[in-house]
Amino acid sequence: MRTIFSETERANLLKNPSVFNCSERCMNYTYEFKIRALELHSEGISTKEIWRFYWVWGVFI
């Protein structure tokens, strides 16, 4: 089942510095965030840890 974002959810997601664009059914991340996530993953940090840290603390590491 696909997620459908409401207007409120989209507005909140667009406040996130790593989100480039957000529509009703799709969210796009910034190039910088994608590169940093790949760097962290190559250093041995799991994808789950990268997302949890970013979304819980709201910081770009």
N, C-alpha and C positions, 0 to 999 in steps of 0.2 A: 504494500500500500504506500502510495506517495504522500508526502507531507504537503499540505497546502497552507501557505503562510497568510495570516490575516494582515490587514493594513497596519495594525498596532505592532504585530510581530516584525513585519518588514521595517517599520520605522525604527524599532529597537535594534534590529540586526544591522541596519545601515549606520548606526552610531558606533558600531564596532570598527576599530581602525583596520582590521584585517579583511573586512568585507568590502569588495569593490562595487558589487551590484547585487540586488536582490529583487526577484520577481515573485509572483504567486507560487511558482513551483520550482524555482531554481535560485541558488545562491552562488555567487562567484567571489573568489578570494583574490586579494592583491598578489601581484607577482612577488613582492618582497616577503610576504607571509609564506607563500609556497616554497620559495628558495630557502628561507630560514627553517621551515619544517623539514625539508629534505636534508639540510645540513645536520640538524639535530638527530634525525633518524639515522644518518650515516655515522654519527658518533655513538650509536647504540641505544638511543632513547626510543622507547616504543611509541608508536603512533598514538596509542591510548593515553600515555603519559603526556605527550605534547598537547593533545586536545584538552585533557583534563586540566593541566596547568594553565593553559591559555584561557579557557572558558571560565574556570573557577576564579582565577585571580585577575583576569582581564588585562594581562600585561603581555607585551611583545618581547620575548626573550631573545 
